[in-house]
Amino acid sequence: MQAAVFHPGNNELVLEQVPIPTPGPKQVLLKVAAAGVCHTDTFILTSIIPDTRSYILGHENAGYAVQWGSEVEGIVKGQLYAVWDVVPCVMQTNISPALNAIGVGVNGGFAEYLAVNASELVPVPDGVPPELAAVCCDATLTMYNAVHMSVGGPLRPGTTKRVLVYGVGGLGHQEVQLMKHYGATVLAGCRLYKSAARALALALGADRALDLQELTAETAAGTLTVDVVLDFVCNERSFTLGKAAVMGDVFNITGPAGVVVLVGFAADQLPMSSADVILWRTNGVLYGSIDDLKTCLDLIAQGIIRPVVAAEPLENINEVLNGLKASTITGRKVVVPGLRN
Protein backbone atom coordinates (compact mmCIF):
# COMPACT_ATOMS: atom_id res chain seq x y z
CA MET A 1 0.00 0.00 0.00
CA GLN A 2 1.05 3.61 -0.43
CA ALA A 3 1.96 5.53 2.73
CA ALA A 4 3.49 8.89 3.68
CA VAL A 5 6.36 8.02 6.02
CA PHE A 6 8.27 10.27 8.40
CA HIS A 7 12.03 9.72 8.45
CA PRO A 8 14.09 11.75 10.96
CA GLY A 9 16.06 14.46 9.21
CA ASN A 10 13.65 14.83 6.29
CA ASN A 11 11.55 17.99 6.17
CA GLU A 12 9.00 16.27 3.94
CA LEU A 13 7.20 12.95 4.19
CA VAL A 14 8.35 10.18 1.87
CA LEU A 15 5.71 8.41 -0.22
CA GLU A 16 6.57 4.71 -0.09
CA GLN A 17 5.07 1.31 -0.77
CA VAL A 18 4.78 -0.57 2.53
CA PRO A 19 2.99 -3.82 3.52
CA ILE A 20 -0.67 -3.67 4.49
CA PRO A 21 -0.71 -4.19 8.28
CA THR A 22 -2.07 -7.42 9.72
CA PRO A 23 -4.45 -6.75 12.64
CA GLY A 24 -3.53 -8.33 15.97
CA PRO A 25 -6.00 -10.29 18.12
CA LYS A 26 -7.58 -7.08 19.52
CA GLN A 27 -7.17 -4.95 16.42
CA VAL A 28 -9.27 -3.87 13.44
CA LEU A 29 -7.93 -3.16 9.97
CA LEU A 30 -9.47 -0.02 8.49
CA LYS A 31 -9.44 1.06 4.88
CA VAL A 32 -8.62 4.72 5.40
CA ALA A 33 -11.37 6.99 4.09
CA ALA A 34 -9.86 10.31 5.20
CA ALA A 35 -7.02 11.57 7.38
CA GLY A 36 -6.80 15.13 8.69
CA VAL A 37 -3.60 17.17 8.36
CA CYS A 38 -2.59 19.02 11.52
CA HIS A 39 0.05 21.50 12.69
CA THR A 40 1.39 18.71 14.92
CA ASP A 41 2.53 16.99 11.71
CA THR A 42 4.52 20.07 10.73
CA PHE A 43 6.07 20.27 14.20
CA ILE A 44 7.37 16.71 13.83
CA LEU A 45 8.80 17.43 10.37
CA THR A 46 10.57 20.57 11.54
CA SER A 47 11.89 18.90 14.74
CA ILE A 48 9.94 21.27 16.99
CA ILE A 49 8.75 17.96 18.41
CA PRO A 50 12.01 15.93 18.23
CA ASP A 51 11.52 12.31 17.18
CA THR A 52 14.11 9.73 16.18
CA ARG A 53 11.56 7.12 15.06
CA SER A 54 10.37 6.40 11.51
CA TYR A 55 6.63 5.82 11.08
CA ILE A 56 3.53 6.78 9.09
CA LEU A 57 2.06 10.12 10.20
CA GLY A 58 -1.66 10.94 10.42
CA HIS A 59 -3.56 11.14 13.73
CA GLU A 60 -7.02 12.33 12.57
CA ASN A 61 -8.49 9.23 10.97
CA ALA A 62 -11.72 7.70 9.75
CA GLY A 63 -12.03 4.45 7.85
CA TYR A 64 -14.11 1.42 6.95
CA ALA A 65 -13.66 -1.85 8.86
CA VAL A 66 -12.45 -4.62 6.56
CA GLN A 67 -10.85 -7.23 8.86
CA TRP A 68 -10.23 -7.86 12.57
CA GLY A 69 -8.53 -10.12 15.07
CA SER A 70 -9.84 -13.18 16.89
CA GLU A 71 -10.64 -11.35 20.16
CA VAL A 72 -12.63 -8.52 18.57
CA GLU A 73 -16.41 -8.40 18.94
CA GLY A 74 -19.11 -5.98 17.84
CA ILE A 75 -17.40 -4.58 14.75
CA VAL A 76 -19.49 -4.30 11.56
CA LYS A 77 -17.75 -4.90 8.25
CA GLY A 78 -18.01 -1.88 5.99
CA GLN A 79 -19.04 0.44 8.87
CA LEU A 80 -17.33 3.83 8.94
CA TYR A 81 -15.44 4.40 12.20
CA ALA A 82 -13.67 7.38 13.71
CA VAL A 83 -10.44 6.64 15.56
CA TRP A 84 -9.89 7.90 19.10
CA ASP A 85 -6.15 8.39 19.02
CA VAL A 86 -4.89 6.90 22.28
CA VAL A 87 -2.86 3.70 22.21
CA PRO A 88 -4.04 1.48 25.12
CA CYS A 89 -0.54 0.38 26.15
CA VAL A 90 0.89 3.91 26.19
CA MET A 91 0.99 4.12 29.99
CA GLN A 92 3.47 1.25 30.02
CA THR A 93 6.06 3.46 28.30
CA ASN A 94 8.15 6.39 29.47
CA ILE A 95 6.88 8.56 26.60
CA SER A 96 4.10 11.11 26.91
CA PRO A 97 0.78 9.79 25.52
CA ALA A 98 0.74 12.80 23.20
CA LEU A 99 3.99 11.53 21.62
CA ASN A 100 3.20 7.82 21.49
CA ALA A 101 -0.16 7.62 19.77
CA ILE A 102 -1.49 6.74 16.33
CA GLY A 103 0.26 9.00 13.81
CA VAL A 104 2.58 10.42 16.48
CA GLY A 105 5.07 7.65 17.18
CA VAL A 106 2.84 4.79 16.01
CA ASN A 107 1.84 4.21 12.37
CA GLY A 108 -1.03 6.50 11.43
CA GLY A 109 -3.54 7.20 8.70
CA PHE A 110 -1.53 8.82 5.89
CA ALA A 111 -1.82 5.46 4.16
CA GLU A 112 -4.35 3.23 2.44
CA TYR A 113 -4.88 1.02 5.50
CA LEU A 114 -4.54 1.43 9.26
CA ALA A 115 -4.60 -1.15 12.08
CA VAL A 116 -5.99 0.09 15.42
CA ASN A 117 -7.29 -1.42 18.64
CA ALA A 118 -11.03 -2.06 18.56
CA SER A 119 -11.38 -0.09 21.81
CA GLU A 120 -10.33 3.07 19.94
CA LEU A 121 -13.16 2.96 17.40
CA VAL A 122 -16.35 5.02 17.44
CA PRO A 123 -19.07 4.34 14.83
CA VAL A 124 -19.71 7.43 12.71
CA PRO A 125 -23.37 8.55 12.68
CA ASP A 126 -25.29 8.21 9.45
CA GLY A 127 -24.94 11.23 7.21
CA VAL A 128 -21.53 12.32 8.49
CA PRO A 129 -19.00 12.05 5.63
CA PRO A 130 -15.54 10.57 6.25
CA GLU A 131 -13.81 13.92 5.79
CA LEU A 132 -15.73 15.48 8.68
CA ALA A 133 -15.46 12.35 10.82
CA ALA A 134 -11.67 12.43 10.46
CA VAL A 135 -11.39 16.11 11.45
CA CYS A 136 -13.60 15.38 14.45
CA CYS A 137 -10.92 13.05 15.86
CA ASP A 138 -8.63 15.88 16.91
CA ALA A 139 -9.59 19.35 15.65
CA THR A 140 -13.22 19.23 16.78
CA LEU A 141 -12.40 17.21 19.89
CA THR A 142 -9.71 19.61 21.07
CA MET A 143 -11.74 22.77 20.47
CA TYR A 144 -14.68 21.16 22.33
CA ASN A 145 -12.48 20.47 25.34
CA ALA A 146 -11.07 23.98 25.25
CA VAL A 147 -14.34 25.06 26.86
CA HIS A 148 -15.54 21.87 28.55
CA MET A 149 -12.37 20.74 30.28
CA SER A 150 -10.17 23.80 30.82
CA VAL A 151 -12.52 26.68 31.48
CA GLY A 152 -14.22 24.77 34.27
CA GLY A 153 -17.86 25.66 33.90
CA PRO A 154 -18.62 29.16 32.55
CA LEU A 155 -19.08 28.16 28.91
CA ARG A 156 -22.09 25.91 28.54
CA PRO A 157 -25.36 26.22 26.60
CA GLY A 158 -27.15 29.37 27.71
CA THR A 159 -23.99 31.33 28.51
CA THR A 160 -23.93 35.12 28.22
CA LYS A 161 -20.14 35.40 28.31
CA ARG A 162 -18.06 37.46 25.91
CA VAL A 163 -15.50 35.21 24.22
CA LEU A 164 -12.50 36.04 22.06
CA VAL A 165 -11.57 33.22 19.68
CA TYR A 166 -8.04 34.10 18.60
CA GLY A 167 -7.07 32.25 15.40
CA VAL A 168 -9.82 31.23 12.98
CA GLY A 169 -8.06 28.19 11.53
CA GLY A 170 -8.83 24.49 11.49
CA LEU A 171 -9.96 24.52 15.14
CA GLY A 172 -10.92 28.15 15.70
CA HIS A 173 -13.55 28.30 12.97
CA GLN A 174 -15.34 25.40 14.66
CA GLU A 175 -15.07 27.11 18.05
CA VAL A 176 -16.85 30.17 16.67
CA GLN A 177 -19.79 27.94 15.76
CA LEU A 178 -19.89 26.14 19.11
CA MET A 179 -19.74 29.38 21.09
CA LYS A 180 -22.54 30.96 19.05
CA HIS A 181 -24.62 27.82 19.57
CA TYR A 182 -24.05 28.15 23.33
CA GLY A 183 -25.20 31.78 23.29
CA ALA A 184 -21.89 33.62 23.78
CA THR A 185 -20.99 36.96 22.25
CA VAL A 186 -18.13 35.92 19.96
CA LEU A 187 -15.23 38.11 18.86
CA ALA A 188 -12.86 36.53 16.34
CA GLY A 189 -9.22 37.56 16.22
CA CYS A 190 -7.55 37.16 12.80
CA ARG A 191 -4.10 37.88 11.45
CA LEU A 192 -3.69 40.96 9.25
CA TYR A 193 -3.21 39.00 6.03
CA LYS A 194 -5.95 36.41 6.68
CA SER A 195 -8.90 38.17 5.05
CA ALA A 196 -10.40 34.78 4.15
CA ALA A 197 -10.39 33.75 7.82
CA ARG A 198 -12.04 37.03 8.78
CA ALA A 199 -14.78 36.53 6.20
CA LEU A 200 -15.24 32.93 7.34
CA ALA A 201 -15.61 33.96 10.99
CA LEU A 202 -18.35 36.44 10.13
CA ALA A 203 -20.10 33.95 7.85
CA LEU A 204 -20.13 31.42 10.72
CA GLY A 205 -21.79 33.87 13.10
CA ALA A 206 -19.04 35.82 14.87
CA ASP A 207 -20.38 39.11 16.23
CA ARG A 208 -17.15 40.85 15.25
CA ALA A 209 -13.97 39.88 13.44
CA LEU A 210 -10.89 41.94 14.24
CA ASP A 211 -7.44 41.92 12.74
CA LEU A 212 -4.24 42.23 14.74
CA GLN A 213 -4.06 45.99 14.39
CA GLU A 214 -7.62 46.45 15.62
CA LEU A 215 -7.13 44.07 18.55
CA THR A 216 -3.96 45.85 19.61
CA ALA A 217 -5.55 49.30 19.49
CA GLU A 218 -8.76 48.34 21.29
CA THR A 219 -7.14 46.31 24.07
CA ALA A 220 -4.61 49.09 24.67
CA ALA A 221 -7.44 51.60 24.92
CA GLY A 222 -9.41 49.34 27.26
CA THR A 223 -12.42 49.35 24.93
CA LEU A 224 -12.28 45.64 24.21
CA THR A 225 -12.72 43.29 27.16
CA VAL A 226 -13.92 39.70 27.29
CA ASP A 227 -14.58 37.02 29.89
CA VAL A 228 -12.73 34.22 28.14
CA VAL A 229 -9.95 34.06 25.55
CA LEU A 230 -9.57 30.86 23.55
CA ASP A 231 -6.11 31.19 22.00
CA PHE A 232 -5.52 28.87 19.04
CA VAL A 233 -2.29 30.61 17.97
CA CYS A 234 -0.36 30.51 21.27
CA ASN A 235 2.48 32.83 20.42
CA GLU A 236 3.86 35.78 22.35
CA ARG A 237 1.65 38.31 20.60
CA SER A 238 -1.59 36.36 20.94
CA PHE A 239 -0.91 35.63 24.63
CA THR A 240 -0.15 39.29 25.35
CA LEU A 241 -3.33 40.41 23.59
CA GLY A 242 -5.34 37.72 25.37
CA LYS A 243 -4.15 38.92 28.78
CA ALA A 244 -5.01 42.49 27.83
CA ALA A 245 -8.50 41.46 26.69
CA VAL A 246 -9.37 39.85 30.05
CA MET A 247 -7.50 42.37 32.18
CA GLY A 248 -10.66 44.35 32.80
CA ASP A 249 -12.05 41.45 34.84
CA VAL A 250 -9.02 40.93 37.07
CA PHE A 251 -10.07 43.34 39.80
CA ASN A 252 -13.80 42.67 39.50
CA ILE A 253 -14.44 41.27 42.98
CA THR A 254 -18.12 40.69 42.24
CA GLY A 255 -17.50 37.97 39.64
CA PRO A 256 -14.99 35.40 38.43
CA ALA A 257 -11.70 36.49 36.94
CA GLY A 258 -11.11 36.27 33.23
CA VAL A 259 -9.78 33.07 31.69
CA VAL A 260 -7.09 32.52 29.03
CA VAL A 261 -7.08 29.04 27.48
CA LEU A 262 -4.12 27.96 25.34
CA VAL A 263 -5.33 25.38 22.84
CA GLY A 264 -3.06 22.73 21.33
CA PHE A 265 0.67 22.62 20.61
CA ALA A 266 2.80 25.64 19.74
CA ALA A 267 6.54 26.17 19.56
CA ASP A 268 6.75 29.74 20.84
CA GLN A 269 8.11 30.57 24.29
CA LEU A 270 5.45 32.58 26.11
CA PRO A 271 6.18 35.40 28.58
CA MET A 272 4.36 33.94 31.57
CA SER A 273 4.59 34.62 35.29
CA SER A 274 2.79 33.19 38.29
CA ALA A 275 0.58 36.28 38.18
CA ASP A 276 -0.53 35.30 34.68
CA VAL A 277 -1.53 31.87 35.90
CA ILE A 278 -3.35 33.16 38.97
CA LEU A 279 -4.94 36.41 37.81
CA TRP A 280 -5.97 35.23 34.34
CA ARG A 281 -6.46 31.58 35.23
CA THR A 282 -4.22 30.58 32.32
CA ASN A 283 -4.46 26.94 31.37
CA GLY A 284 -4.13 24.68 28.34
CA VAL A 285 -5.90 21.83 26.63
CA LEU A 286 -5.16 19.12 24.11
CA TYR A 287 -7.44 16.35 22.88
CA GLY A 288 -10.25 14.72 24.94
CA SER A 289 -11.99 11.50 25.96
CA ILE A 290 -13.67 8.90 23.77
CA ASP A 291 -17.05 10.03 25.12
CA ASP A 292 -16.20 13.57 24.05
CA LEU A 293 -15.47 12.24 20.56
CA LYS A 294 -18.93 10.70 20.45
CA THR A 295 -20.43 14.04 21.49
CA CYS A 296 -18.47 15.88 18.81
CA LEU A 297 -19.61 13.47 16.11
CA ASP A 298 -23.18 14.08 17.25
CA LEU A 299 -22.69 17.86 17.05
CA ILE A 300 -21.60 17.44 13.44
CA ALA A 301 -24.45 15.02 12.68
CA GLN A 302 -26.93 17.62 13.99
CA GLY A 303 -25.35 20.37 11.88
CA ILE A 304 -24.42 22.42 14.95
CA ILE A 305 -20.75 22.28 13.95
CA ARG A 306 -20.01 22.43 10.23
CA PRO A 307 -16.25 22.06 9.75
CA VAL A 308 -14.91 23.67 6.59
CA VAL A 309 -12.89 20.86 5.06
CA ALA A 310 -11.18 20.34 1.69
CA ALA A 311 -9.91 16.96 0.48
CA GLU A 312 -6.63 16.30 -1.32
CA PRO A 313 -5.10 13.10 -2.70
CA LEU A 314 -2.59 11.39 -0.43
CA GLU A 315 0.05 12.17 -3.06
CA ASN A 316 -0.41 15.88 -2.27
CA ILE A 317 0.44 15.50 1.43
CA ASN A 318 3.63 17.58 1.32
CA GLU A 319 1.89 20.38 -0.55
CA VAL A 320 -0.79 20.45 2.15
CA LEU A 321 1.82 20.46 4.92
CA ASN A 322 3.65 23.35 3.26
CA GLY A 323 0.36 25.25 3.11
CA LEU A 324 -0.07 24.75 6.85
CA LYS A 325 3.43 26.01 7.53
CA ALA A 326 2.74 29.11 5.43
CA SER A 327 -0.70 29.69 7.04
CA THR A 328 -2.39 29.77 3.61
CA ILE A 329 -5.07 27.15 4.37
CA THR A 330 -8.57 28.22 5.36
CA GLY A 331 -10.39 25.66 7.51
CA ARG A 332 -8.98 22.13 7.59
CA LYS A 333 -7.55 19.82 4.94
CA VAL A 334 -7.70 16.03 4.80
CA VAL A 335 -5.95 13.56 2.53
CA VAL A 336 -7.91 10.76 0.90
CA PRO A 337 -6.05 7.68 -0.41
CA GLY A 338 -7.13 6.91 -3.95
CA LEU A 339 -8.54 10.38 -4.63
CA ARG A 340 -7.42 11.75 -7.99
CA ASN A 341 -6.49 15.35 -8.81
N, C-alpha and C positions, 0 to 999 in steps of 0.2 A: 504494500500500500504506500501511497505518497504521504509524507509527513514533513513538517517544518521543524527542524531540530536545532536546538541551541547547543553550540560548542563554545566553551570558554575561550575568550580572546577574539571571537568574531563579533562584529557589530551589526551583523544581519543573520537571520535564520537561514539554515541550509536546507533546501528542498531535497529530500532523499527518498529512496525506496527502502522501506523497512518491513519486517514480517508483520502480518496481522497478529495481534496479541491473542493468546489462548486464555480464556477466563479460568481462574482458579475455582476451587469448590464453592466459595462464597461470592463469586464475582459474576457480573453480567457483561457481555460484549455488546457495545452499542455501535450502530452505524451512525457516525456523527452527521447530524443534520445542520448544525450551525455552532460556531464557536466565537464568542466575543473577544475583541481585541482591546486590551487595557493598558493604562500607563505602567502598571506593574511589569508588563512584558518589556517595555522600553527601559525600565530601570535595571532589569536583569541584563539586557543587551549592552548597556552602557556602564555596567559594573557599579552602579549606584547601590544595587543589592549584589554584593560579591557572591559568586557561585562557581565552584570548580567542577561541578557535575555536568554531564551531557545528557539531555533529555528533550522530549517533545514539549513545547510550551502550549498554553491554552487552558485557562482555568474557568472560563464561562462556557459551559457546554450543555447542549441538548442533543439527544439522539434516539434512535429507534432500537429497541431490544431485538437482537437476532439470535443470541445463544447465551447459555448460562451454565454454571457449575452444579454439581450434584447436590449441594446443600442449600440451594436457592429455592425459595417457594414464593408464590404470589406474583411472579413477573408474567406479563402478557406479551407474547411475541408480536412485534409490529407496533406496540404502544410507544408513544413519544414520552420520554422521560427527561426531566431536568436533573442536573447533577449538583448535589450539595457537596462542596469541595473541601471535605475534611477527611483525611485518611484515618481510618479507625485505629491503626497501630501507632499513630504519630506520638502519643504520649510515652511510648517506650524508647524514644530517641532523645538525644540531647539538642535537637534542633527545634526552633520555634515552629509551632503548627503553621504559621503563615509562610514559612519557608520550606515546608515539607508536605506539600499538598499536591493535588492533581494539577499539573501544569506549572507548578512552582517547586521543582525538585523531583516530582514523580511525573511520568509521561502523561501529557494532557491531550487536548482536543484539536490541536492544529494538525489533524490527520484524518484519514478516512474512517478509522475505527478506534475505539477507546474501551479499555476494560476497567470497570470500577466495581467496588463492593456494592452489593444489592442494597445495603443499609443506607447508601448515599443517594438513592434514587427517589424522585418525587414525580408521580404521574402528572403530565401537563393537562390542564383542563381543555375540554373541547373548544375549538375556536381560537386557541392561542397558537400562532404560528411558531415554528422552531426558532426563528430569528429573535423573537421577543422572549421566548422561554430561555434562550441562552443568556441574553443580557440580564434577565432576572436573577441569574445565579450569582452575580456579584454586584453589578452596578445598582440594580433596583434594591437588592437586599441590603447593601451598605447604606444607601441613602435613607432607607426605611429605618434602619437602626440608628442613624444619626439623630433622629428625634425620639425614638422609642427606648433606646438603651442609654444614651449618654445624657440627654437633657434631664431625664428623671421626672417627667410628669407634666410639665406645662403645655406641651404640644400634643394634643389629642383632639379628636373631633369635637367641634364646638368652641375651639380656642378663639380668643380675641387678640392674641399676641401680634406684635409687629416683628416680622422676621426678615433678615437680610440673607439671601442666598447668594453667596459670592462665588462666581464661577458657574456659568450656564453651559456646562459640557455634558459628557455622557451620563453623569450622575445628577448634576445640578438641574438640568432641564426637567428631570423627573421629580426632583424635590419641589420645584415650583408648583407642579401639578398636585402633589400630595398636600402641600401646605394650603393651597387654595381650596382643596376639597375639605380640609379640616376647618376652614373658616378664617385663617390668618390673613393679615395684611402683608403682602409679599413684595419686597423690594429685591430686585435682581441686580447684582453687581457684575459688570462685564468689562473686559479689557478694551482699550481704546480702539484697537483695530478689528475687534470682533463684532462688526455690525450685524452679521448673520445671527450671532448668539443673542444680541439685543432684540432683534426682530422676533426670534423664536420665543424668548421669554415673555414678550408682550402677547404674542399669539396664544401662548399657553395659559395666560391669565394673570401674569404679574401686574401688580398695581402700578409699579414704576420700574423702569430699567435704566440704570445709571452707569456711565462709563467711569473710568478711573479718575479722570479729571473732576467730574461732578461729585463723586464720592469724597475725594480729598477736600474739595472746597466746602462741601456741606457738613462733613464731620468736623472740620476745623472751626467752622462758624457755630457749631452746636445746633444746627437746624435739622440735622438728621440723627435721630436716635431710634434704637430698636431694642426689643427685649431679648432676642436671640439672634446670633450670627452663626450660620452654617457655612463654614469655610471649606470649599472644595478645591482651592488653589494651594493654600498652606505655604505661602512664602512670606518673606519678611514684610512686604508691603501689604498683603492681604490681612496678615495678623495685626499689624499696626492699625489699619483702617477698621478692622473688626473691634478691637479694643476701644477705639474712639467712638464707634457707633453705639456701644453699650455703656459708655462711660457715664451717660446721664442717669443711669439707674444705680450706680454704685452707692451713692449716698442717700438713696431713697429708703428710709427706714420703715416705711409703711408697706413695702412689698419686697418680693425677692430680687436679688441682684441679677444683673444681666448675665447671659451665658454665651460663651464662645465655644463652638464645637469644631474641632479639626477633623476632617473626614478623609480617611484613606492615607496612602503613603505619599510622602513628598521628600525631596532630597535637601531642601533648604534648611539651614540652621536658623531657628527662630529666636528673636530676642525675648526671652521669657524669664520672669522673676517669680519668687513665691507670691508676690502681690498679684501678679497676673493670674495665678492659679486660684488664689483665694477670692480676690475682689470680683473677677470676671468668670469665676467657676469654669476655667478652661479645662476641657477634656477632649478625648479623641475616640474615634470609633472605626472599626474595620470589620466587615462581614456580619454574620448573624447566625441564628440557629436554623435547624431544618424546619421547625414550625413557622419561623418567620418567612422562610422561602415559600412555604405553602400559602401564607397570607399574601405575599407579594404576587404570586401567580394568580391568586384570586382577584387582586386589585387590577391586574392587567385584563383578566377575563371579563371583569365588569366594565372595563373601559374607563376606570377612574384614573389609572396611569396609562399613558399612551407613549411608550418610548419611541423616539425618532431614531430609526435604525436603517442603515444601508448595508446591503450584502455585496461581498466581493468574492471572486474565486480564491481558493487556497493559494494558488500560484501568485496572487497579488499581495501576499502577507507582508513582505518587506516594504512595499509601497504604502500600505496602510499604516505600518509602524512608523514610517518616516513622516506621514501626515500627522500622527499623534505627537511626535517630537516637535514638529513645527507649529502645532496648535492650529492646523488648518481644517480640522474635521469638526463638523457641526453634528451634535448628537452622538450616536455610537455606531461603530462599524463591526460587522461580523464577517467571518470567512466561512464559505460553504464549499466543502469538497465536492468536486464534480460540476460546480457551476461554471458556465462558460462566459467569457467576455462578450 
